[in-house]
Structure formats: structure tokens, C-alpha cells
């Protein structure tokens, strides 16, 4: 039932993005840079698929519903930007500054966020297969709000994502789907993974000091070599412990 609601919710977000697509405006890097130079912060519904937007300063801009599939935003400054419902599958955001950005309903499947700075970002995105190795997701707000789910449950999707050596200190990932994600060596100090889906996830060597796992699904997850396992909260309430691997 929850899976069906989740699919319906993401379908609703996708349809919303498609509904705004008819109004979309295709812009080049030069045109975007000119708008920014003129002081404009409204880039709603722009189309720039595959564009070279490396190192642009897009801080505080509104990119709601933007079509940025396969765009290169490596090193771009997007602090405080609103990227809700943006289509960014396959985009490159390596080393990008996304601090306090809003990514609600954003599609980032297979996107490259290697080393990106997402501290304090609102992250409720579709990110299967995304590369977040060495990214800083400290204090990320990625927990599903069960009080506000008009289209069914929307959750952060990080299935098969690469989070090796990522920093997730104080991150809220409650109810996130991290099935088969690679979290080897990640720092999950005080992270909230309550009711998260960690089926088949690899947490070998991860730091779990004060991490919350209340009600999490950990079937076939790998916890070998994790640090501070004795400080994990809610481990006794997880499901699938009999198939999870521990030292």
C-alpha cells in the first residue's frame, strides 16, 4: 500500500513538472548569465538541457520546474536556491554549493553530486543511482513529513545511490529509501534513519555514533566494521536483523 501511494505521489510531482513544460523557455548559458547580471533571480521553468553552467553563481535563484537534464553545474553556486520539481536527471553537480537549497520533488536520478555541499538543504528528491561520494549532507532535511502528504507518501529516494565517505552528521533521513545504497565509510553521527529502508545497503566501516534506526528495515544490510554500534538507538526495533550482517 505504501509503495503504491509513493508511486502515485511521485507521479503527481512528475505531472506537475510536465504541466509547466509548455511554458518553458530555452536559454543558453550566455542568456542565463545575462539575466543574473541584470539582477534577476526568477528562472522558473527555464529549459537548458545539457547546458554548460559550470561555476555560475545561481545563489538564491528560483529554478522551479527547470529542465536541466544532463546539464553541467559542476562548481556552481546554488546556495538557498529553489530547485523544487526541477528535472535534473543525469546532471553534473560535482563540488556544487547547495547549502540550504530546496529540492522538493526534484528529479536527480543518476546525477553526479560528488563532493557537493548540501548542508542544511531540504532534500525530498528522486535520486536513484546518484553519486554522492564525499558529499556533505550534514543537517540535511530529508525526512518525510507524514502530516503533509496530500498525494500519498513522498520520500527521499536514494536507492542504489553512492554515498561512500559522505558526511551525514545530524541528517534527517527518516523514512528515506536507501535500499542497496553504498554507505561505506560514511559519517552518520546522530543521523535519523528512523523507519528508513536500508534493505541490502552497505554500511561497512560507517560511523554510527548516536544514529537512530528505530523501525528501520535492514534486511541483508552490511554493518561489518561499523564504529560505535553500541550507541545506535532503536536497533532492537529494526526489522530484518536476522539477515543483516554484523561483526
MDAnalysis code that builds the backbone (N, CA, C; Angstrom):
import MDAnalysis as mda
import numpy as np

u = mda.Universe.empty(741, n_residues=247, atom_resindex=np.repeat(np.arange(247), 3), trajectory=True)
u.add_TopologyAttr("name", ["N", "CA", "C"] * 247)
u.add_TopologyAttr("resid", np.arange(1, 248))
u.add_TopologyAttr("resname", ["UNK", "UNK", "UNK", "UNK", "UNK", "UNK", "UNK", "UNK", "UNK", "UNK", "UNK", "UNK", "UNK", "UNK", "UNK", "UNK", "UNK", "UNK", "UNK", "UNK", "UNK", "UNK", "UNK", "UNK", "UNK", "UNK", "UNK", "UNK", "UNK", "UNK", "UNK", "UNK", "UNK", "UNK", "UNK", "UNK", "UNK", "UNK", "UNK", "UNK", "UNK", "UNK", "UNK", "UNK", "UNK", "UNK", "UNK", "UNK", "UNK", "UNK", "UNK", "UNK", "UNK", "UNK", "UNK", "UNK", "UNK", "UNK", "UNK", "UNK", "UNK", "UNK", "UNK", "UNK", "UNK", "UNK", "UNK", "UNK", "UNK", "UNK", "UNK", "UNK", "UNK", "UNK", "UNK", "UNK", "UNK", "UNK", "UNK", "UNK", "UNK", "UNK", "UNK", "UNK", "UNK", "UNK", "UNK", "UNK", "UNK", "UNK", "UNK", "UNK", "UNK", "UNK", "UNK", "UNK", "UNK", "UNK", "UNK", "UNK", "UNK", "UNK", "UNK", "UNK", "UNK", "UNK", "UNK", "UNK", "UNK", "UNK", "UNK", "UNK", "UNK", "UNK", "UNK", "UNK", "UNK", "UNK", "UNK", "UNK", "UNK", "UNK", "UNK", "UNK", "UNK", "UNK", "UNK", "UNK", "UNK", "UNK", "UNK", "UNK", "UNK", "UNK", "UNK", "UNK", "UNK", "UNK", "UNK", "UNK", "UNK", "UNK", "UNK", "UNK", "UNK", "UNK", "UNK", "UNK", "UNK", "UNK", "UNK", "UNK", "UNK", "UNK", "UNK", "UNK", "UNK", "UNK", "UNK", "UNK", "UNK", "UNK", "UNK", "UNK", "UNK", "UNK", "UNK", "UNK", "UNK", "UNK", "UNK", "UNK", "UNK", "UNK", "UNK", "UNK", "UNK", "UNK", "UNK", "UNK", "UNK", "UNK", "UNK", "UNK", "UNK", "UNK", "UNK", "UNK", "UNK", "UNK", "UNK", "UNK", "UNK", "UNK", "UNK", "UNK", "UNK", "UNK", "UNK", "UNK", "UNK", "UNK", "UNK", "UNK", "UNK", "UNK", "UNK", "UNK", "UNK", "UNK", "UNK", "UNK", "UNK", "UNK", "UNK", "UNK", "UNK", "UNK", "UNK", "UNK", "UNK", "UNK", "UNK", "UNK", "UNK", "UNK", "UNK", "UNK", "UNK", "UNK", "UNK", "UNK", "UNK", "UNK", "UNK", "UNK", "UNK", "UNK", "UNK", "UNK", "UNK", "UNK", "UNK", "UNK", "UNK", "UNK", "UNK"])
u.atoms.positions = np.array([
    [0.828, -1.210, 0.000],
    [0.000, 0.000, 0.000],
    [0.861, 1.257, 0.000],
    [1.875, 1.291, 0.905],
    [2.748, 2.461, 0.957],
    [3.494, 2.665, -0.343],
    [3.933, 1.525, -0.980],
    [4.643, 1.633, -2.245],
    [3.766, 2.223, -3.329],
    [2.477, 1.808, -3.335],
    [1.538, 2.337, -4.320],
    [1.326, 3.825, -4.122],
    [1.144, 4.233, -2.861],
    [0.979, 5.656, -2.568],
    [2.206, 6.446, -2.963],
    [3.386, 5.872, -2.711],
    [4.622, 6.550, -3.058],
    [4.737, 6.774, -4.555],
    [4.388, 5.747, -5.334],
    [4.440, 5.887, -6.798],
    [3.437, 6.925, -7.286],
    [2.246, 6.921, -6.672],
    [1.238, 7.911, -7.048],
    [1.711, 9.316, -6.720],
    [2.371, 9.463, -5.578],
    [2.858, 10.779, -5.174],
    [3.897, 11.295, -6.151],
    [4.876, 10.447, -6.505],
    [5.908, 10.887, -7.439],
    [5.322, 11.128, -8.826],
    [4.271, 10.348, -9.195],
    [3.605, 10.585, -10.472],
    [2.968, 11.963, -10.485],
    [2.385, 12.345, -9.341],
    [1.786, 13.667, -9.243],
    [2.806, 14.766, -9.427],
    [3.987, 14.589, -8.825],
    [5.059, 15.578, -8.972],
    [5.517, 15.652, -10.423],
    [5.651, 14.490, -11.073],
    [6.088, 14.452, -12.465],
    [5.071, 15.143, -13.378],
    [3.790, 14.897, -13.132],
    [2.752, 15.528, -13.936],
    [2.744, 17.036, -13.747],
    [3.037, 17.477, -12.504],
    [3.119, 18.913, -12.245],
    [4.241, 19.539, -13.065],
    [5.380, 18.849, -13.116],
    [6.509, 19.368, -13.885],
    [6.175, 19.405, -15.377],
    [5.479, 18.354, -15.859],
    [5.114, 18.309, -17.266],
    [4.089, 19.385, -17.612],
    [3.216, 19.685, -16.664],
    [2.190, 20.695, -16.907],
    [2.789, 22.068, -17.122],
    [3.920, 22.340, -16.470],
    [4.573, 23.638, -16.623],
    [5.516, 23.669, -17.826],
    [5.746, 22.485, -18.430],
    [6.732, 22.382, -19.502],
    [6.328, 23.192, -20.734],
    [5.011, 23.301, -20.945],
    [4.551, 24.037, -22.127],
    [4.944, 25.503, -22.063],
    [5.179, 26.009, -20.857],
    [5.541, 27.406, -20.690],
    [7.055, 27.594, -20.621],
    [7.781, 26.517, -20.746],
    [9.222, 26.564, -20.540],
    [9.916, 27.396, -21.620],
    [11.018, 28.001, -21.216],
    [11.784, 28.860, -22.115],
    [13.200, 28.320, -22.198],
    [13.680, 28.076, -23.419],
    [15.021, 27.540, -23.597],
    [16.041, 28.676, -23.577],
    [17.027, 28.556, -22.719],
    [18.042, 29.591, -22.583],
    [19.440, 29.012, -22.729],
    [20.357, 29.817, -23.244],
    [21.765, 29.441, -23.327],
    [22.471, 29.890, -22.046],
    [23.700, 29.449, -21.881],
    [24.494, 29.900, -20.732],
    [24.614, 31.419, -20.732],
    [24.863, 31.981, -21.905],
    [25.046, 33.427, -22.006],
    [23.777, 34.179, -21.603],
    [22.630, 33.669, -22.008],
    [21.373, 34.323, -21.651],
    [21.098, 34.238, -20.153],
    [21.408, 33.071, -19.577],
    [21.218, 32.906, -18.130],
    [22.153, 33.843, -17.378],
    [23.412, 33.900, -17.827],
    [24.383, 34.783, -17.182],
    [23.948, 36.244, -17.294],
    [23.364, 36.607, -18.430],
    [22.902, 37.988, -18.629],
    [21.753, 38.317, -17.682],
    [20.853, 37.380, -17.505],
    [19.748, 37.584, -16.567],
    [20.274, 37.784, -15.149],
    [21.218, 36.936, -14.775],
    [21.788, 37.038, -13.432],
    [22.498, 38.374, -13.254],
    [23.240, 38.793, -14.270],
    [23.959, 40.068, -14.201],
    [22.999, 41.248, -14.067],
    [21.777, 41.075, -14.622],
    [20.764, 42.138, -14.548],
    [20.004, 42.102, -13.221],
    [20.359, 41.144, -12.380],
    [19.744, 41.060, -11.060],
    [18.535, 40.165, -10.956],
    [18.184, 39.459, -12.036],
    [17.017, 38.575, -11.995],
    [17.340, 37.298, -11.222],
    [16.412, 36.895, -10.371],
    [16.556, 35.656, -9.616],
    [15.491, 34.634, -10.012],
    [14.596, 35.003, -10.925],
    [13.499, 34.121, -11.318],
    [13.837, 33.396, -12.617],
    [14.173, 32.116, -12.476],
    [14.478, 31.284, -13.637],
    [13.489, 30.121, -13.706],
    [12.272, 30.375, -13.256],
    [11.228, 29.364, -13.250],
    [10.995, 28.792, -14.645],
    [10.939, 27.470, -14.726],
    [10.572, 26.747, -15.949],
    [11.535, 26.932, -17.124],
    [12.727, 27.395, -16.873],
    [13.660, 27.513, -17.999],
    [14.038, 26.130, -18.521],
    [14.466, 26.091, -19.758],
    [14.979, 24.863, -20.349],
    [16.426, 25.091, -20.740],
    [17.294, 24.247, -20.210],
    [18.705, 24.318, -20.571],
    [19.315, 22.919, -20.480],
    [18.685, 21.931, -21.128],
    [19.211, 20.564, -21.043],
    [20.595, 20.459, -21.669],
    [21.507, 19.817, -20.937],
    [22.862, 19.623, -21.451],
    [23.714, 20.873, -21.480],
    [23.223, 21.965, -20.931],
    [23.963, 23.236, -20.991],
    [25.182, 23.234, -20.073],
    [26.186, 23.993, -20.455],
    [27.372, 24.190, -19.620],
    [27.107, 25.368, -18.692],
    [26.789, 25.054, -17.444],
    [26.515, 26.086, -16.447],
    [27.535, 26.001, -15.319],
    [28.700, 25.501, -15.635],
    [29.728, 25.315, -14.619],
    [30.100, 26.641, -13.954],
    [30.206, 26.583, -12.646],
    [30.693, 27.687, -11.803],
    [29.826, 28.948, -11.853],
    [28.627, 28.866, -12.419],
    [27.741, 30.029, -12.387],
    [27.265, 30.295, -10.961],
    [27.065, 31.563, -10.642],
    [26.543, 31.923, -9.326],
    [25.019, 32.049, -9.437],
    [24.331, 30.985, -9.009],
    [22.878, 30.922, -9.061],
    [22.290, 30.975, -7.655],
    [23.041, 31.530, -6.728],
    [22.605, 31.588, -5.334],
    [21.267, 32.316, -5.208],
    [20.343, 31.725, -4.471],
    [19.070, 32.376, -4.204],
    [18.102, 32.445, -5.366],
    [18.415, 31.771, -6.462],
    [17.519, 31.810, -7.612],
    [16.354, 30.832, -7.453],
    [15.273, 31.088, -8.196],
    [14.142, 30.172, -8.251],
    [14.207, 29.424, -9.572],
    [14.420, 28.117, -9.480],
    [14.532, 27.270, -10.658],
    [13.430, 26.219, -10.651],
    [12.275, 26.595, -10.131],
    [11.158, 25.665, -10.043],
    [10.803, 25.123, -11.425],
    [10.713, 23.792, -11.533],
    [10.312, 23.166, -12.781],
    [11.313, 23.283, -13.913],
    [12.534, 23.721, -13.615],
    [13.536, 23.904, -14.676],
    [13.909, 22.568, -15.323],
    [14.140, 22.590, -16.613],
    [14.573, 21.412, -17.371],
    [16.085, 21.484, -17.514],
    [16.770, 20.722, -16.685],
    [18.231, 20.767, -16.648],
    [18.840, 19.375, -16.763],
    [18.162, 18.499, -17.484],
    [18.696, 17.149, -17.658],
    [20.066, 17.196, -18.321],
    [21.000, 16.456, -17.719],
    [22.374, 16.322, -18.229],
    [23.139, 17.651, -18.266],
    [22.602, 18.688, -17.654],
    [23.324, 19.968, -17.594],
    [24.538, 19.829, -16.690],
    [25.568, 20.609, -16.965],
    [26.786, 20.586, -16.165],
    [26.816, 21.805, -15.254],
    [26.531, 21.549, -13.968],
    [26.540, 22.600, -12.955],
    [27.687, 22.383, -11.977],
    [28.732, 21.738, -12.432],
    [29.878, 21.486, -11.569],
    [30.425, 22.794, -11.021],
    [30.615, 22.842, -9.701],
    [31.174, 24.032, -9.077],
    [30.238, 25.212, -9.028],
    [28.982, 25.030, -9.436],
    [28.026, 26.139, -9.430],
    [27.634, 26.507, -8.000],
    [27.263, 27.777, -7.818],
    [26.812, 28.249, -6.509],
    [25.282, 28.295, -6.533],
    [24.673, 27.433, -5.722],
    [23.221, 27.325, -5.684],
    [22.708, 27.445, -4.257],
    [23.464, 28.118, -3.426],
    [23.070, 28.241, -2.022],
    [21.719, 28.949, -1.912],
    [20.796, 28.327, -1.183],
    [19.482, 28.920, -0.960],
    [18.575, 28.915, -2.171],
    [18.971, 28.252, -3.236],
    [18.144, 28.227, -4.447],
    [16.957, 27.289, -4.282],
    [15.897, 27.558, -5.040],
    [14.698, 26.723, -5.027],
    [14.674, 25.904, -6.317],
    [14.966, 24.606, -6.165],
    [15.028, 23.699, -7.298],
    [13.867, 22.707, -7.272],
    [12.784, 23.070, -6.607],
    [11.644, 22.180, -6.484],
    [11.090, 21.811, -7.861],
    [10.777, 20.503, -8.017],
    [10.180, 19.968, -9.251],
    [11.072, 20.128, -10.476],
    [12.338, 20.465, -10.293],
    [13.256, 20.577, -11.435],
    [13.592, 19.191, -11.977],
    [13.804, 19.119, -13.291],
    [14.153, 17.865, -13.956],
    [15.658, 17.879, -14.208],
    [16.406, 17.093, -13.397],
    [17.862, 17.165, -13.430],
    [18.494, 15.782, -13.534],
    [17.785, 14.859, -14.149],
    [18.350, 13.527, -14.333],
    [19.655, 13.581, -15.107],
    [20.681, 12.900, -14.586],
    [21.974, 12.865, -15.269],
    [22.764, 14.153, -15.205],
    [22.297, 15.127, -14.438],
    [23.023, 16.404, -14.329],
    [24.308, 16.230, -13.533],
    [25.271, 17.102, -13.784],
    [26.538, 17.085, -13.045],
    [26.553, 18.255, -12.071],
    [26.687, 17.923, -10.793],
    [26.712, 18.938, -9.742],
    [27.902, 18.705, -8.821],
    [28.963, 18.126, -9.356],
    [30.153, 17.856, -8.558],
    [30.703, 19.151, -7.973],
    [30.985, 19.138, -6.669],
    [31.541, 20.286, -5.955],
    [30.614, 21.500, -5.945],
    [29.348, 21.324, -6.302],
    [28.407, 22.448, -6.289],
    [28.046, 22.836, -4.859],
    [27.727, 24.103, -4.657],
    [27.314, 24.611, -3.349],
    [25.787, 24.656, -3.319],
    [25.194, 23.703, -2.597],
    [23.743, 23.602, -2.494],
    [23.283, 23.785, -1.053],
    [24.038, 24.513, -0.284],
    [23.668, 24.724, 1.109],
    [22.306, 25.424, 1.205],
    [21.464, 24.872, 2.068],
    [20.126, 25.434, 2.343],
    [19.233, 25.522, 1.100],
    [19.596, 24.817, 0.040],
    [18.745, 24.800, -1.155],
    [17.505, 23.944, -0.895],
    [16.455, 24.173, -1.687],
    [15.238, 23.378, -1.582],
    [15.119, 22.492, -2.814],
    [15.090, 21.171, -2.572],
    [14.971, 20.207, -3.659],
    [13.805, 19.273, -3.339],
    [12.607, 19.793, -3.465],
    [11.394, 19.028, -3.169],
    [10.770, 18.573, -4.484],
    [10.651, 17.264, -4.657],
    [10.117, 16.742, -5.903],
    [11.095, 16.861, -7.057],
    [12.352, 17.146, -6.757],
    [13.386, 17.289, -7.792],
    [13.804, 15.914, -8.300],
    [13.962, 15.788, -9.609],
    [14.379, 14.511, -10.195],
    [15.871, 14.562, -10.494],
    [16.623, 13.753, -9.758],
    [18.082, 13.751, -9.854],
    [18.620, 12.337, -10.061],
    [17.880, 11.516, -10.754],
    [18.330, 10.156, -10.967],
    [19.644, 10.135, -11.756],
    [20.572, 9.308, -11.267],
    [21.896, 9.157, -11.899],
    [22.681, 10.464, -11.965],
    [22.320, 11.440, -11.162],
    [23.058, 12.709, -11.150],
    [24.382, 12.556, -10.411],
    [25.357, 13.381, -10.758],
    [26.679, 13.343, -10.137],
    [26.827, 14.520, -9.181],
    [26.776, 14.217, -7.873],
    [26.947, 15.238, -6.841],
    [28.187, 14.941, -6.003],
    [29.193, 14.368, -6.634],
    [30.429, 14.033, -5.947],
    [31.030, 15.272, -5.286],
    [31.196, 15.208, -3.956],
    [31.808, 16.313, -3.238],
    [30.949, 17.547, -3.103],
    [29.670, 17.457, -3.446],
    [28.778, 18.621, -3.344],
    [28.520, 18.974, -1.882],
    [28.210, 20.244, -1.643],
    [27.917, 20.731, -0.293],
    [26.415, 20.944, -0.179],
    [25.744, 20.041, 0.556],
    [24.290, 20.099, 0.712],
    [23.894, 20.378, 2.149],
    [24.764, 20.978, 2.908],
    [24.474, 21.208, 4.319],
    [23.185, 22.015, 4.502],
    [22.282, 21.462, 5.312],
    [21.041, 22.156, 5.625],
    [20.027, 22.197, 4.508],
    [20.267, 21.489, 3.419],
    [19.333, 21.518, 2.288],
    [18.049, 20.750, 2.613],
    [16.947, 21.161, 1.990],
    [15.696, 20.413, 2.045],
    [15.747, 19.437, 0.893],
    [15.875, 18.156, 1.197],
    [16.128, 17.152, 0.171],
    [15.017, 16.104, 0.181],
    [14.040, 16.287, -0.662],
    [12.957, 15.326, -0.821],
    [12.889, 14.995, -2.307],
    [13.953, 14.369, -2.785],
    [14.160, 14.214, -4.219],
    [14.166, 12.755, -4.652],
    [14.057, 12.562, -5.950],
    [14.130, 11.249, -6.568],
    [15.556, 11.086, -7.082],
    [16.367, 10.265, -6.377],
    [17.798, 10.208, -6.653],
    [18.345, 8.781, -6.795],
    [17.642, 7.873, -7.457],
    [18.194, 6.522, -7.604],
    [19.481, 6.558, -8.424],
    [20.494, 5.847, -7.942],
    [21.758, 5.758, -8.670],
    [22.598, 7.021, -8.650],
    [22.235, 8.007, -7.851],
    [23.007, 9.256, -7.805],
    [24.363, 9.030, -7.133],
    [25.343, 9.811, -7.554],
    [26.683, 9.746, -6.971],
    [26.839, 10.880, -5.964],
    [26.902, 10.515, -4.675],
    [27.070, 11.491, -3.596],
    [28.321, 11.175, -2.784],
    [29.290, 10.544, -3.412],
    [30.521, 10.207, -2.703],
    [31.214, 11.479, -2.211],
    [31.611, 11.442, -0.950],
    [32.324, 12.553, -0.306],
    [31.492, 13.843, -0.234],
    [30.202, 13.742, -0.506],
    [29.337, 14.918, -0.383],
    [29.070, 15.211, 1.088],
    [28.806, 16.480, 1.394],
    [28.495, 16.874, 2.769],
    [26.986, 17.113, 2.866],
    [26.303, 16.183, 3.540],
    [24.857, 16.272, 3.725],
    [24.521, 16.503, 5.193],
    [25.419, 17.135, 5.920],
    [25.167, 17.433, 7.326],
    [23.889, 18.252, 7.472],
    [23.065, 17.868, 8.415],
    [21.816, 18.576, 8.740],
    [20.841, 18.662, 7.558],
    [20.988, 17.764, 6.603],
    [20.018, 17.701, 5.506],
    [18.638, 17.384, 6.063],
    [17.628, 18.043, 5.519],
    [16.248, 17.811, 5.938],
    [15.577, 16.934, 4.878],
    [15.755, 15.620, 5.069],
    [15.230, 14.660, 4.097],
    [14.182, 13.732, 4.667],
    [13.652, 14.076, 5.842],
    [12.638, 13.232, 6.466],
    [11.265, 13.493, 5.880],
    [10.507, 12.424, 5.652],
    [9.145, 12.570, 5.120],
    [8.227, 13.104, 6.203],
    [7.464, 14.138, 5.870],
    [6.513, 14.735, 6.806],
    [5.174, 14.038, 6.640],
    [4.843, 13.165, 7.580],
    [3.614, 12.382, 7.458],
    [2.364, 13.216, 7.696],
    [2.519, 14.444, 8.154],
    [1.367, 15.313, 8.384],
    [0.964, 16.071, 7.118],
    [1.818, 16.030, 6.092],
    [1.547, 16.819, 4.889],
    [1.867, 15.984, 3.655],
    [0.996, 15.027, 3.360],
    [1.196, 14.135, 2.230],
    [-0.095, 14.034, 1.417],
    [-0.505, 15.142, 0.770],
    [-1.791, 15.162, 0.061],
    [-1.857, 14.206, -1.120],
    [-0.717, 13.836, -1.693],
    [-0.714, 12.949, -2.862],
    [-0.218, 11.558, -2.509],
    [-0.177, 11.230, -1.209],
    [0.441, 9.984, -0.792],
    [1.847, 10.273, -0.307],
    [2.533, 9.269, 0.175],
    [3.827, 9.499, 0.802],
    [4.925, 9.799, -0.208],
    [5.489, 10.990, -0.111],
    [6.671, 11.352, -0.881],
    [7.859, 11.222, 0.052],
    [8.850, 10.478, -0.348],
    [10.030, 10.296, 0.482],
    [11.290, 10.494, -0.353],
    [12.380, 10.701, 0.316],
    [13.677, 10.805, -0.352],
    [14.057, 9.425, -0.873],
    [14.311, 9.328, -2.165],
    [14.663, 8.057, -2.798],
    [16.142, 8.068, -3.162],
    [16.896, 7.203, -2.484],
    [18.339, 7.084, -2.727],
    [18.713, 5.630, -3.014],
    [17.837, 4.915, -3.679],
    [18.111, 3.522, -3.982],
    [19.355, 3.407, -4.873],
    [20.249, 2.505, -4.473],
    [21.499, 2.245, -5.206],
    [22.376, 3.499, -5.377],
    [22.149, 4.477, -4.548],
    [22.984, 5.684, -4.597],
    [24.354, 5.400, -3.997],
    [25.338, 6.161, -4.438],
    [26.706, 6.017, -3.930],
    [26.983, 7.133, -2.931],
    [27.103, 6.742, -1.677],
    [27.324, 7.699, -0.589],
    [28.596, 7.352, 0.173],
    [29.525, 6.718, -0.504],
    [30.761, 6.304, 0.166],
    [31.523, 7.530, 0.682],
    [31.869, 7.466, 1.973],
    [32.613, 8.550, 2.646],
    [31.850, 9.874, 2.682],
    [30.546, 9.823, 2.498],
    [29.737, 11.042, 2.609],
    [29.591, 11.430, 4.078],
    [29.345, 12.709, 4.312],
    [29.141, 13.225, 5.675],
    [27.652, 13.474, 5.860],
    [27.051, 12.752, 6.813],
    [25.617, 12.856, 7.060],
    [25.348, 13.152, 8.531],
    [26.216, 13.928, 9.134],
    [26.090, 14.262, 10.557],
    [24.793, 15.050, 10.787],
    [23.986, 14.586, 11.735],
    [22.725, 15.244, 12.100],
    [21.727, 15.321, 10.938],
    [21.883, 14.466, 9.939],
    [20.956, 14.457, 8.803],
    [19.649, 13.775, 9.183],
    [18.528, 14.328, 8.731],
    [17.224, 13.706, 8.928],
    [16.883, 12.924, 7.664],
    [17.013, 11.605, 7.745],
    [16.713, 10.716, 6.628],
    [15.587, 9.763, 7.011],
    [14.748, 10.180, 7.936],
    [13.671, 9.311, 8.382],
    [12.733, 8.979, 7.220],
    [12.420, 7.692, 7.101],
    [11.552, 7.140, 6.057],
    [12.153, 7.243, 4.656],
    [13.423, 7.593, 4.540],
    [14.074, 7.624, 3.225],
    [14.292, 6.198, 2.725],
    [14.330, 6.033, 1.415],
    [14.598, 4.722, 0.816],
    [16.052, 4.677, 0.357],
    [16.862, 3.936, 1.111],
    [18.287, 3.782, 0.823],
    [18.608, 2.336, 0.455],
    [17.658, 1.653, -0.116],
    [17.856, 0.258, -0.485],
    [19.066, 0.114, -1.416],
    [19.955, -0.799, -1.052],
    [21.148, -1.121, -1.845],
    [22.082, 0.069, -2.053],
    [21.969, 1.068, -1.211],
    [22.879, 2.215, -1.288],
    [24.249, 1.836, -0.735],
    [25.294, 2.478, -1.246],
    [26.657, 2.254, -0.773],
    [27.018, 3.362, 0.204],
    [27.015, 3.024, 1.499],
    [27.319, 3.977, 2.564],
    [28.627, 3.616, 3.264],
    [29.499, 2.950, 2.570],
    [30.755, 2.530, 3.181],
    [31.563, 3.748, 3.640],
    [31.975, 3.722, 4.894],
    [32.802, 4.798, 5.424],
    [32.081, 6.100, 5.655],
    [30.766, 6.116, 5.488],
    [30.004, 7.360, 5.678],
    [29.937, 7.732, 7.157],
    [29.858, 9.021, 7.431],
    [29.727, 9.502, 8.813],
    [28.257, 9.817, 9.068],
    [27.597, 8.929, 9.812],
    [26.176, 9.054, 10.118],
    [25.960, 9.432, 11.575],
    [26.902, 10.147, 12.143],
    [26.798, 10.565, 13.535],
    [25.482, 11.326, 13.784],
    [24.702, 10.825, 14.694],
    [23.421, 11.420, 15.110],
    [22.418, 11.547, 13.968],
    [22.633, 10.853, 12.873],
    [21.666, 10.878, 11.774],
    [20.395, 10.144, 12.188],
    [19.263, 10.610, 11.678],
    [17.979, 9.981, 11.970],
    [17.558, 9.133, 10.777],
    [17.634, 7.808, 10.953],
    [17.226, 6.863, 9.923],
    [16.001, 6.075, 10.385],
    [15.201, 6.691, 11.229],
    [14.004, 6.031, 11.725],
    [13.081, 5.651, 10.568],
    [12.653, 4.405, 10.552],
    [11.737, 3.881, 9.534],
    [12.286, 4.004, 8.113],
    [13.579, 4.195, 7.999],
    [14.208, 4.226, 6.673],
    [14.310, 2.810, 6.122],
    [14.407, 2.718, 4.819],
    [14.557, 1.429, 4.160],
    [16.025, 1.255, 3.787],
    [16.676, 0.291, 4.462],
    [18.099, 0.056, 4.254],
    [18.344, -1.364, 3.741],
    [17.365, -1.897, 3.049],
    [17.464, -3.257, 2.541],
    [18.670, -3.386, 1.607],
    [19.582, -4.303, 1.925],
    [20.753, -4.537, 1.083],
    [21.771, -3.414, 1.073],
    [21.615, -2.425, 1.944],
    [22.567, -1.300, 1.976],
    [23.902, -1.745, 2.552],
    [24.972, -1.109, 2.087],
    [26.318, -1.426, 2.555],
    [26.813, -0.297, 3.454],
    [26.846, -0.571, 4.767],
    [27.307, 0.419, 5.737],
    [28.649, 0.013, 6.351],
    [29.375, -0.850, 5.688],
    [30.645, -1.339, 6.228],
    [31.579, -0.172, 6.545],
    [32.080, -0.154, 7.776],
    [33.030, 0.877, 8.183],
    [32.421, 2.236, 8.437],
    [31.095, 2.336, 8.390],
    [30.442, 3.632, 8.619],
    [30.509, 4.013, 10.097],
    [30.400, 5.301, 10.367],
    [30.386, 5.798, 11.746],
    [28.928, 6.014, 12.148],
    [28.495, 5.281, 13.187],
    [27.094, 5.313, 13.592],
    [26.939, 5.809, 15.022],
    [27.717, 6.772, 15.418],
    [27.652, 7.268, 16.788],
    [26.341, 8.028, 17.031],
    [25.486, 7.463, 17.885],
    [24.226, 8.102, 18.216],
    [23.200, 8.083, 17.099],
    [23.401, 7.258, 16.078],
    [22.477, 7.164, 14.946],
    [21.168, 6.520, 15.381],
    [20.057, 6.996, 14.842],
    [18.742, 6.434, 15.164],
    [18.289, 5.491, 14.049],
    [17.898, 4.282, 14.443],
    [17.426, 3.291, 13.486],
    [16.055, 2.737, 13.875],
    [15.307, 3.470, 14.659],
    [14.007, 2.987, 15.111],
    [13.135, 2.562, 13.935],
    [12.689, 1.299, 13.938],
    [11.761, 0.810, 12.933],
    [12.320, 0.694, 11.527],
    [13.635, 0.848, 11.359],
    [14.233, 0.761, 10.019],
    [14.215, -0.672, 9.491],
    [14.181, -0.794, 8.166],
    [14.249, -2.105, 7.520],
    [15.700, -2.361, 7.126],
    [16.310, -3.376, 7.718],
    [17.736, -3.606, 7.479],
    [18.011, -5.002, 6.904],
    [17.054, -5.582, 6.235],
    [17.231, -6.901, 5.626],
    [18.472, -6.918, 4.734],
    [19.352, -7.889, 4.989],
    [20.562, -8.106, 4.173],
    [21.503, -6.906, 4.126],
    [21.367, -5.973, 5.060],
    [22.294, -4.838, 5.119],
    [23.614, -5.284, 5.723],
    [24.692, -4.613, 5.359],
    [26.040, -4.951, 5.837],
    [26.500, -3.918, 6.856],
    [26.626, -4.358, 8.116],
    [27.079, -3.489, 9.196],
    [28.464, -3.902, 9.703],
    [29.198, -4.645, 8.906],
    [30.501, -5.109, 9.373],
    [31.464, -3.936, 9.517],
    [32.190, -3.918, 10.614],
    [33.210, -2.898, 10.831],
    [32.685, -1.528, 11.147],
    [31.377, -1.399, 11.431],
    [30.850, -0.067, 11.753],
    [31.394, 0.396, 13.099],
    [31.507, 1.701, 13.258],
    [32.016, 2.273, 14.505],
    [30.861, 2.746, 15.374],
    [30.996, 2.539, 16.675],
    [30.036, 2.998, 17.686],
    [28.672, 2.321, 17.563],
    [28.659, 1.053, 17.147],
    [27.399, 0.331, 17.044],
    [26.660, 0.289, 18.381],
    [27.428, 0.292, 19.473],
    [26.804, 0.218, 20.802],
    [26.033, 1.484, 21.172],
    [26.207, 2.550, 20.413],
    [25.490, 3.804, 20.706],
    [24.264, 4.006, 19.817],
    [24.038, 3.082, 18.883],
    [22.903, 3.198, 17.962],
    [21.591, 3.091, 18.737],
    [20.665, 3.967, 18.429],
    [19.365, 3.961, 19.097],
    [18.324, 3.254, 18.233],
    [17.543, 2.378, 18.861],
    [16.437, 1.720, 18.172],
    [16.817, 0.490, 17.381],
    [18.050, 0.001, 17.517],
    [18.468, -1.170, 16.754],
    [17.568, -2.367, 17.051],
    [17.115, -2.465, 18.304],
    [16.270, -3.606, 18.692],
    [14.888, -3.566, 18.029],
    [14.494, -2.415, 17.495],
    [13.176, -2.305, 16.875],
    [13.227, -2.424, 15.352],
    [14.417, -2.636, 14.796],
    [14.541, -2.763, 13.341],
    [13.955, -4.087, 12.873],
    [13.620, -4.153, 11.591],
    [13.152, -5.409, 11.009],
    [14.214, -5.950, 10.062],
    [14.280, -7.273, 9.957],
    [15.249, -7.907, 9.065],
    [16.613, -8.113, 9.682],
    [16.726, -7.974, 11.018],
    [18.033, -8.123, 11.674],
    [18.635, -9.509, 11.468],
    [17.775, -10.510, 11.338],
    [18.281, -11.883, 11.214],
    [19.072, -12.101, 9.931],
    [18.833, -11.272, 8.912],
    [19.586, -11.433, 7.665],
    [20.679, -10.376, 7.494],
    [20.696, -9.367, 8.375],
    [21.744, -8.338, 8.311],
    [23.068, -8.920, 8.792],
    [24.172, -8.334, 8.321],
    [25.496, -8.851, 8.675],
    [26.185, -7.898, 9.671],
    [26.618, -8.471, 10.794],
    [27.351, -7.742, 11.815],
    [28.647, -8.476, 12.089],
    [29.600, -7.822, 12.751],
    [30.847, -8.495, 13.135],
    [30.558, -9.589, 14.152],
])
